[in-house]
Amino acid sequence: MSDGTSHDPVRPWRTLGREQALDCRIFQVERVTRQSPDGQKSGSFYVIGSKDWVNILAVTEDGRLVMIRQYRHGTDDIMLEIPGGILDEGELPTAAAVRELREETGYVGREATVIGRVAANPAILDNYSYTVLITGCRLEAGTSFDEHEEIDVVLRDVEEIDRMLLSGEMVHSFVALAFMWYRYHCQGMLFEGERGRS
Amino acid sequence: MSDGTSHDPVRPWRTLGREQALDCRIFQVERVTRQSPDGQKSGSFYVIGSKDWVNILAVTEDGRLVMIRQYRHGTDDIMLEIPGGILDEGELPTAAAVRELREETGYVGREATVIGRVAANPAILDNYSYTVLITGCRLEAGTSFDEHEEIDVVLRDVEEIDRMLLSGEMVHSFVALAFMWYRYHCQGMLFEGERGRS
């Protein structure tokens, strides 16, 4: 209990142990035992472990946005999205973005830049999600889907971004974030939270 | 396999069965068995089931943003955030926002409006996340934290939003989305994806 103003600043809990609770292939559920900073409370908490993710804002030479439509098992629905995926071990976000864009859409670009980064969901997930802008994209290769992936490529004008978001046509959280970072980027307001990484 | 352009549009998979794989208290992991639309493939997929979430953009009468700092078990770190939580069964997003704001910060506002909504993570989660704007906020009550919650209230100028995001000081995905919806709202670009809901 606290009045929210007069106590000591919030401090981290101490991890006493952790064990795998469930292997869900693309993510792991861990049961972590932790003790409160004052040592008065302890408990077990479920944390979802995952490698970092990347979402790709791919723009063609004539200002079209490379989007995809695919069936998603979480929402049990077809979603309008942008390409994205999971970073391989040790892979840079820009490298993962170039790879996933080619695999999912066959498009290849000229330049890849990290334009934003967030913690995926600090309450339950341990990973981060990057937005990478790839410019000068051209259709160059065939697609090479992961098992169970089936994807339609859809080109949209970048001017449609606000409308897609505000109309609720595009409802994917991480795509909305990619649009947000892109809007900042186009206004010359650059993401500085990732200096030295790429 | 597909060339991404010339095949039939993507269609949903058919759910053959589902079972609980793990009860994680604030979320459930389900193992869902599904068959591809052409009937050629089937497999089991892990889906995280959760009630919908709400994040609260609470602005005081003098233009300050009610933010919080709390320890998060996913990232194992102290995060700068805005208030938020899980909708109770049958609860409207605006009602949940008013409740969570009071419980976590003691602040009470004059008006609550849904200004945005996204699917939390269509690949693995089945729920949606709302952003509710609460205006005219005043400190009126004591806080009433859930078990294991410990929260510091921090007031920030709304003019700091862009800097918090672009500097990487504030990295929480759903708070970034709340900031995005608020920015649209302040520009008179209103979210239309939730007509009739509140």
Interface residues (C-beta under 8 A of the other chain):
Chain A: M1 S2 D3 G4 T5 P9 V10 R11 P12 W13 T15 A21 L22 C24 R25 I26 F27 V29 V32 R34 S36 K41 G43 F45 Y46 V47 I48 R69 Q70 Y71 R72 H73 G74 T75 D76 D77 I78 M79 E81 T105 G106 R117 V118 A119 A120 N121 P122 A123 I124 L125 D126 Y128 S129 G142 T143 F145 H148 E150 I151 D152 V153 D162 L165 L166 S167 G168 E169 V171 H172 S173 F174 A176 L177 F179 M180 Y184 M189 L190 F191 E192 G193 E194
Chain B: M1 S2 D3 G4 T5 H7 P9 V10 R11 P12 W13 T15 A21 L22 C24 R25 I26 F27 V29 V32 R34 S36 K41 G43 F45 Y46 V47 I48 R69 Q70 Y71 R72 H73 G74 T75 D76 D77 I78 M79 E81 E104 T105 G106 R117 V118 A119 A120 N121 P122 A123 I124 L125 D126 Y128 S129 G142 T143 F145 H148 E150 I151 D152 V153 D162 L165 L166 S167 G168 E169 V171 H172 S173 F174 A176 L177 F179 M180 Y184 M189 L190 F191 E192 G193 E194
